[in-house]
Amino acid sequence: MKFRVGAIDYVVTEAPGLLSKHDLFGQVTYDDGLIEIEPTLSQQRKHNVIIHELVHACLFEAGYDEQDEEQVRRLGNVLTQVLRDNDFGFMREVDEGSNEINGALEALY
């Protein structure tokens, strides 16, 4: 799994032992664009941890070297729910001449 954040592609991998050795569900390293998650977590928890680490990556790529873990956790939890429960297909590009995007946006208003 790979996510582009700013100019960097972050690769998600499973890292056995994160929880038992470091008491972490996940971690991100900015220099190599790596997000590691604990493989023993439930699928829902893995998704939440990936989003949490992506919030860290977004803040870092936006220039925020110092981050408040509580704010990242809260935002990550809400963002996980928003991404899971809503269809963002309207944000994808469509073929030239298609009015699909404009129709979807008009339906929102």
C-alpha positions as CSV (number, residue, x, y, z in Angstrom):
1,M,0.0,0.0,0.0
2,K,1.3,3.4,-0.9
3,F,0.1,7.0,-0.3
4,R,1.4,10.2,-1.8
5,V,1.7,13.0,0.7
6,G,3.0,16.2,-0.8
7,A,6.0,15.2,-2.9
8,I,6.7,12.0,-1.0
9,D,5.3,8.5,-1.5
10,Y,4.8,6.8,1.9
11,V,4.8,3.0,1.8
12,V,2.9,1.1,4.4
13,T,4.3,-2.2,5.7
14,E,3.6,-4.5,8.6
15,A,6.3,-4.6,11.3
16,P,6.0,-7.5,13.7
17,G,7.0,-6.6,17.2
18,L,6.0,-2.9,17.2
19,L,3.5,-3.5,20.0
20,S,5.5,-6.0,22.1
21,K,8.9,-4.3,21.8
22,H,8.0,-0.6,21.5
23,D,4.3,-0.4,22.8
24,L,3.3,1.1,19.4
25,F,0.5,0.3,17.0
26,G,2.3,2.1,14.2
27,Q,5.0,4.6,13.4
28,V,6.1,6.8,10.5
29,T,9.6,7.7,9.5
30,Y,9.9,10.7,7.3
31,D,13.4,10.3,5.9
32,D,12.5,7.0,4.1
33,G,8.7,7.6,3.7
34,L,7.8,4.5,5.6
35,I,4.7,3.8,7.7
36,E,5.0,0.6,9.8
37,I,1.9,-1.0,11.5
38,E,1.6,-3.8,14.0
39,P,0.3,-6.9,12.0
40,T,-1.6,-8.4,15.0
41,L,-4.2,-5.5,15.1
42,S,-7.7,-5.9,13.9
43,Q,-8.5,-4.7,10.3
44,Q,-10.4,-1.7,11.7
45,R,-7.6,-0.8,14.0
46,K,-5.0,-1.1,11.2
47,H,-7.0,1.3,9.1
48,N,-7.2,3.8,12.0
49,V,-3.5,3.5,12.6
50,I,-2.7,4.1,8.9
51,I,-4.8,7.3,8.9
52,H,-3.2,8.4,12.2
53,E,0.3,8.0,10.7
54,L,-0.8,9.7,7.5
55,V,-1.9,12.7,9.6
56,H,1.6,12.8,11.0
57,A,3.0,12.6,7.5
58,C,0.7,15.4,6.2
59,L,1.7,17.7,9.1
60,F,5.4,17.0,8.5
61,E,5.2,17.6,4.8
62,A,3.4,20.9,5.5
63,G,6.3,22.0,7.6
64,Y,5.2,21.1,11.1
65,D,8.1,19.4,12.7
66,E,6.6,19.5,16.2
67,Q,3.2,17.8,16.5
68,D,0.8,17.4,19.3
69,E,0.1,13.7,19.7
70,E,-3.3,14.2,21.2
71,Q,-4.4,16.4,18.3
72,V,-3.1,13.9,15.8
73,R,-5.0,11.1,17.6
74,R,-8.2,13.0,17.7
75,L,-8.0,14.2,14.1
76,G,-7.0,10.7,12.9
77,N,-10.0,9.1,14.6
78,V,-12.5,11.5,13.0
79,L,-10.7,11.4,9.6
80,T,-10.8,7.6,9.6
81,Q,-14.6,7.7,10.1
82,V,-15.1,10.4,7.4
83,L,-13.0,8.5,4.9
84,R,-14.7,5.2,5.7
85,D,-18.3,6.5,5.7
86,N,-18.3,8.8,2.7
87,D,-17.9,8.5,-1.1
88,F,-15.1,10.8,-2.4
89,G,-15.5,9.7,-6.0
90,F,-16.5,13.2,-7.0
91,M,-12.9,14.3,-6.4
92,R,-11.5,12.0,-9.1
93,E,-10.7,13.4,-12.5
94,V,-13.0,12.3,-15.3
95,D,-12.7,12.3,-19.1
96,E,-12.5,15.6,-20.9
97,G,-16.0,16.8,-22.0
98,S,-17.7,14.8,-19.3
99,N,-20.0,16.7,-17.0
100,E,-19.9,14.0,-14.3
101,I,-18.0,16.1,-11.8
102,N,-20.1,19.2,-12.3
103,G,-23.3,17.2,-12.0
104,A,-22.0,15.6,-8.7
105,L,-21.1,19.1,-7.3
106,E,-24.4,20.6,-8.4
107,A,-26.2,17.8,-6.5
108,L,-24.4,18.9,-3.3
109,Y,-26.0,22.4,-3.4
